[in-house]
Amino acid sequence: MPMRRIRRALSVRAFIRFLRCLLTPKTLREVVRRTGEQRLPSLASEMAYNAILGLFPGILALLTAIGLVASLEATLMQLASRLSDVTPVEALTVIRNFTQEVNQGNSSRLFSLSFGFSLWAASGAVSAAMRALDEIHEVPRGQSRPFWKAKLVSLGLTLGTLLLLLVACALVFVSNWLVHRVAAQGGPMISLGLLHLWRWLSWPLALAIVAAAFVLIYRFGPSRWQPGKPLVPGAVLAALAWAGLSMGFRLYGAHFGHFNRVYGAVGAVIVLLLWLYLGSLSMLMGDQLNVTVGDDLRQRAVRRGLRPQGPGLPVAPPSFESFTIRRREDGASPKRWSP
């Protein structure tokens, strides 16, 4: 039954219904109103703070898994080239310097000993996201998960996100090798055109993996999930919004922003924190959009008599007593109202 509900939420029909409700100005105004009421910008700040604390342990855990299956240096260079088009230069510099220092050390022993700690530290950002999703879904305090259960779920979601990133790394590594092998068989013009084509086609694949990670967090992050609520549309729009904001932020930093002059040596860290904040806010607003449109779809179904406000309950017909005129217990006749 849960898998059937997930497939129904991921169906094309649900996506079309979502977009049809999304295009209404009323829904967009409701999303903006709930964003302010649920304090999503403040919750995004908390997520960004926890994310920057768990980012480098998360990178260390990711490098652990990458080093087991692929050439670490080549894979890091390919990932850096992909991120350089979107990620701000200062943020990418901080991440690249960290990965190079880790790679130059005694990586095999360090990776094997620190994977568990890295996974635990990186789950702090997911725990902050789970608390924010509980606020979006308006889960009462008494119905939220206990600490031990929430920590286990956050560890599972962190591990699932790392697995998705591993899939992305494997696709980048294998696809680049395959494209270069095919391009080597053709002429210079064919090789150049094929490489440029693959560089543009790799972005939808990367956005799809980011959206899949958002879907995973949207589904299993909240303590209480409403059956029938859309999942994919908000995740796709959140991934697109994060990519667009990242590119805009990168262009602003390259042409107008001078963060190192304002913040000094910590300018790169400030840029990284702002980038994580934009990503956190995009993810939260994507789920808020899912919840708002899901409520709208459920209310429309109630007005059509298909199902009630509470999910999973049959529509109760009106009782016979609601149409019965009862005699008053004191024996007095009911009052008659003159027109």
C-alpha positions in Angstrom: 0.0 0.0 0.0 2.7 2.6 0.8 4.5 1.8 -2.5 1.2 2.2 -4.4 0.8 5.6 -2.8 4.3 6.7 -3.7 3.8 5.6 -7.3 0.6 7.5 -7.4 2.3 10.6 -6.1 5.1 10.2 -8.7 2.7 9.6 -11.7 2.5 11.9 -14.7 -1.1 12.6 -14.0 -0.2 14.0 -10.5 2.5 16.2 -12.1 0.0 17.6 -14.6 -2.6 18.3 -11.8 0.2 19.9 -9.8 1.1 22.3 -12.6 -2.5 23.2 -13.3 -3.0 24.2 -9.7 0.5 25.8 -9.5 -0.3 28.3 -12.3 -3.0 30.0 -10.2 -2.0 33.3 -8.5 -4.0 32.2 -5.4 -1.7 29.2 -4.9 1.5 31.3 -5.3 0.2 33.9 -2.8 -0.6 31.1 -0.4 2.9 29.7 -0.7 4.4 33.1 0.0 2.1 33.6 3.0 2.9 30.2 4.5 6.6 30.8 3.9 6.4 33.8 6.2 4.2 32.1 8.8 6.3 29.0 9.0 9.5 31.0 9.3 11.1 29.2 6.4 13.9 31.8 5.9 14.9 31.3 9.6 14.7 27.5 9.3 16.8 27.7 6.1 19.5 29.6 8.1 19.5 26.8 10.7 19.8 24.3 7.9 22.7 26.2 6.3 24.6 26.4 9.6 24.2 22.7 10.2 25.0 22.0 6.5 28.3 23.9 6.6 29.3 21.9 9.8 28.4 18.6 8.1 29.6 19.5 4.6 33.2 18.6 5.0 32.5 15.4 6.9 30.0 14.6 4.2 32.7 15.2 1.5 35.0 13.0 3.5 32.4 10.2 3.6 31.8 10.6 -0.2 35.5 10.5 -0.9 35.7 7.3 1.1 33.2 5.6 -1.1 34.6 7.0 -4.3 38.1 5.9 -3.5 36.8 2.3 -3.2 35.5 2.1 -6.7 37.2 4.6 -8.9 40.3 6.7 -9.4 39.9 9.5 -6.8 42.0 12.2 -8.5 40.4 11.8 -11.9 36.8 11.7 -10.5 37.5 14.8 -8.3 38.7 16.8 -11.3 35.6 15.8 -13.4 33.3 16.7 -10.6 35.0 20.1 -10.1 34.7 20.9 -13.8 30.9 20.1 -13.6 30.4 22.3 -10.5 32.4 25.2 -11.9 29.6 26.3 -14.1 27.1 26.7 -11.2 28.9 26.8 -7.9 30.3 30.2 -6.8 34.1 30.4 -7.3 34.9 31.1 -3.6 32.7 28.2 -2.4 34.2 25.8 -5.0 37.7 26.9 -4.0 37.1 26.0 -0.3 35.7 22.6 -1.3 38.5 21.9 -3.8 41.3 22.8 -1.3 39.7 20.5 1.3 39.5 17.6 -1.1 43.1 18.0 -2.3 44.4 18.1 1.3 42.5 14.9 2.1 43.7 13.2 -1.0 47.3 14.0 -0.4 47.3 12.5 3.1 47.1 8.9 4.2 43.8 8.5 2.6 43.1 4.8 2.9 43.6 4.5 6.6 41.9 7.9 7.3 38.9 7.1 5.1 38.4 3.7 6.7 38.5 5.0 10.3 36.5 8.2 9.7 33.6 7.1 7.6 31.2 6.4 10.5 32.1 9.7 12.2 31.7 11.6 8.9 28.3 10.0 8.3 27.1 10.9 11.8 28.3 14.5 11.5 26.8 15.0 8.0 23.4 13.8 9.3 23.1 17.0 11.4 22.1 18.9 8.3 19.5 16.3 7.5 18.2 16.4 11.0 17.7 20.2 10.7 15.9 19.6 7.4 13.6 17.1 9.1 12.7 19.6 11.9 11.9 22.2 9.2 9.7 19.8 7.3 7.8 19.1 10.5 7.1 22.8 10.7 5.9 22.9 7.1 3.6 19.9 7.7 2.4 21.4 11.0 3.2 18.2 12.9 2.3 18.7 16.6 5.1 18.4 19.1 3.6 15.3 20.7 3.5 13.5 17.3 7.0 14.2 16.2 9.6 11.4 16.2 11.6 10.7 19.4 15.3 11.6 19.3 16.6 8.0 18.6 14.2 7.4 15.8 14.8 10.8 14.2 18.5 10.2 14.4 18.2 6.8 12.7 16.0 8.3 10.0 18.5 11.1 9.4 21.3 8.6 9.2 19.3 6.6 6.6 18.5 9.7 4.6 22.1 10.8 4.7 23.3 7.4 3.5 20.6 7.5 0.7 21.8 10.9 -0.4 25.4 9.8 -0.5 24.3 6.8 -2.6 22.6 9.1 -5.0 25.8 11.2 -5.2 27.8 8.0 -5.8 25.5 7.2 -8.7 26.1 10.7 -10.0 29.8 10.3 -9.7 29.7 6.9 -11.4 27.6 8.3 -14.3 30.0 11.2 -14.7 33.0 8.9 -14.7 31.6 6.3 -17.0 29.9 8.7 -19.4 33.0 10.9 -19.8 35.1 7.8 -20.6 32.5 6.5 -23.0 32.0 9.9 -24.8 35.8 10.4 -25.2 36.1 6.9 -26.6 33.4 7.5 -29.1 34.7 11.0 -30.0 38.2 9.5 -30.6 36.8 7.4 -33.4 35.5 10.4 -35.3 37.0 13.5 -36.8 37.9 16.7 -34.9 34.6 18.4 -35.6 32.6 15.4 -34.6 34.6 15.0 -31.4 34.2 18.7 -30.5 30.5 18.7 -31.2 29.9 15.5 -29.3 31.8 16.8 -26.2 29.8 20.0 -26.2 26.5 18.1 -26.6 27.3 15.8 -23.7 28.3 18.8 -21.5 24.8 20.3 -22.1 23.0 17.0 -21.7 24.7 16.2 -18.4 22.9 19.0 -16.6 19.4 17.6 -16.8 20.9 14.3 -15.4 22.5 16.2 -12.5 19.3 18.1 -11.8 17.3 14.8 -11.9 19.6 13.3 -9.2 19.3 16.4 -7.1 15.5 16.3 -7.5 15.6 12.6 -6.5 17.5 13.5 -3.3 14.8 16.1 -2.5 12.0 13.5 -3.1 13.7 11.2 -0.7 13.9 13.8 2.0 10.3 15.1 1.3 8.9 11.6 1.6 10.7 10.3 4.7 11.8 13.5 6.4 8.5 14.6 8.0 7.3 12.7 11.1 3.8 12.6 9.5 3.3 12.4 5.7 0.0 13.1 4.1 -0.9 10.3 1.6 -1.5 11.7 -1.9 0.6 14.8 -1.5 2.7 15.6 -4.6 6.4 14.9 -4.3 8.2 15.2 -7.7 6.9 18.6 -8.9 8.1 20.6 -5.9 11.4 18.7 -5.9 12.0 19.5 -9.6 11.1 23.1 -9.2 13.4 23.3 -6.1 16.3 21.8 -8.0 15.7 24.2 -10.9 15.5 27.2 -8.5 18.7 26.2 -6.7 20.5 25.9 -10.1 19.2 29.3 -11.2 20.0 31.0 -7.9 23.5 29.4 -7.9 24.2 30.7 -11.4 22.9 34.1 -10.6 24.9 34.2 -7.4 28.0 33.1 -9.3 27.5 35.9 -11.9 27.0 38.5 -9.1 30.1 37.4 -7.3 32.2 37.4 -10.4 31.2 40.9 -11.6 29.8 42.9 -8.7 30.6 41.1 -5.4 33.9 41.6 -3.6 33.4 39.4 -0.6 37.1 39.1 0.2 37.4 42.9 0.5 34.4 43.0 2.9 34.9 39.9 5.0 38.7 39.4 4.5 40.0 35.9 4.9 36.6 34.4 5.7 35.0 35.7 2.5 35.1 32.3 0.8 33.4 30.7 3.8 30.7 33.4 3.8 30.0 32.7 0.1 29.7 29.0 0.8 27.3 29.7 3.7 25.1 31.9 1.5 25.1 29.3 -1.2 24.0 26.6 1.2 21.3 29.0 2.5 19.9 29.5 -1.0 19.8 25.8 -1.5 18.1 25.2 1.9 15.5 27.8 1.2 14.8 26.4 -2.3 14.3 22.9 -0.9 12.0 24.1 1.9 9.9 26.2 -0.4 9.6 23.3 -2.8 8.0 21.1 -0.1 5.9 24.1 1.0 4.6 24.2 -2.6 3.9 20.5 -2.5 1.9 20.9 0.7 -0.1 23.9 -0.5 -1.0 22.3 -3.8 -1.8 19.0 -2.0 -4.2 20.8 0.3 -5.8 22.6 -2.7 -6.3 19.3 -4.6 -7.8 17.7 -1.5 -10.3 20.5 -1.0 -11.3 20.3 -4.6 -11.9 16.6 -4.2 -14.1 17.3 -1.2 -16.2 19.8 -3.1 -16.7 17.2 -5.8 -17.6 14.6 -3.2 -14.7 12.3 -4.0 -13.0 12.1 -0.6 -13.1 14.1 2.7 -10.5 16.4 4.3 -8.9 13.5 6.2 -6.8 11.3 3.9 -7.8 7.6 3.6 -11.4 7.9 4.9 -14.5 7.1 2.9 -17.0 9.8 2.2 -19.7 9.6 4.8 -23.2 10.2 3.5 -25.4 12.8 5.3 -27.3 11.2 8.2 -31.0 10.8 8.2 -31.2 12.7 11.5 -29.9 15.9 9.8 -33.1 16.0 7.8 -35.5 15.1 10.8 -37.4 17.8 12.7 -37.2 16.9 16.3 -39.9 17.8 18.9 -38.7 19.9 21.8 -38.4 18.0 25.1 -40.5 20.5 27.0 -43.4 19.8 24.7 -43.6 23.3 23.3 -44.1 23.7 19.7 -41.3 25.2 17.7 -41.4 28.9 17.0 -42.8 30.0 13.7 -41.1 32.8 11.9 -43.3 35.2 10.0 -42.0 36.3 6.6 
